Amino acid sequence: MGKRLTKRLKNLQDKVDSTKIYDINSGVEVVKSLASAKFDETVEVALRLGVDPRHADQMIRGAVVLPHGTGKKVRVAVFAKGVKADEAKAAGADIVGADDLAEEIKNGNTNFDMVIATPDMMALVGKVGRILGPKGLMPNPKTGTVTADVSRAVSNAKSGQVNFRVDKKGIIHAPIGKVSFQGEKIRENMLELVRAINRLKPNSAKGKYIKSGTLSLTMSPGVKLDSQELMDTK
């Protein structure tokens, strides 16, 4: 099995010029040619930013609804009561509750991909924050997941919202679709994500904002992207 894996990776690496910086169009074409798994691989982008996440004003975090979605069915849990709970259910939320939902989470049920909460529910959500936080599921106003407009939030989540956050090394990782998508759809999804990240550039960030970018599949080597083209994407 190991030899086959090594051979597969070598064949993929031969398709990528590791010394070359690709423009977005070429990068998408190359990464699509790297599909080798027996499943529909996710196309992922990694952007290394010129920010220091230790400073609160340089902690880049946000959300964007990709025009062509992520290609993944998203299970949404909503903390809400009364009319807002009804709105969430009508919008297609998979799980809706309050104390009962918190209890399920405490018992280990986190079978969902995104959590949305109305503002009045955040005290309750905080009680399961230690469980949701490490999984990247904690609702946050910056990603639109703490809101009174639960109908819109659920709709966004179901139609391809991607939440992104810079890690300790200054890198943002995000899915932008499936390799089965047409190249143009992958490109448009990536541009929408990059625009959102560029809009969040903090005034305190010095030097080059997007230092480097890489496009890859779930099981492929990375394709280096032109960072200047990414920064010029408005």
Secondary structure, DSSP 8 states (H G I E B T S, - for coil): -HHHHHHHHHHHHTTS-TT--B-HHHHHHHHHTT--SSS--EEEEEEEES--TTSGGG--EEEEE-TT--SS---EEEE--HHHHHHHHHHT-SEEESHHHHHHHHTT----SEEEE-GGGHHHHHTTHHHHGGGT----GGGT-B-S-HHHHHHHHHHTEEEEE--TTSEEEEEEEETTS-HHHHHHHHHHHHHHHHHT--TT--S-SEEEEEEEETTS--EEE-HHHHHT--
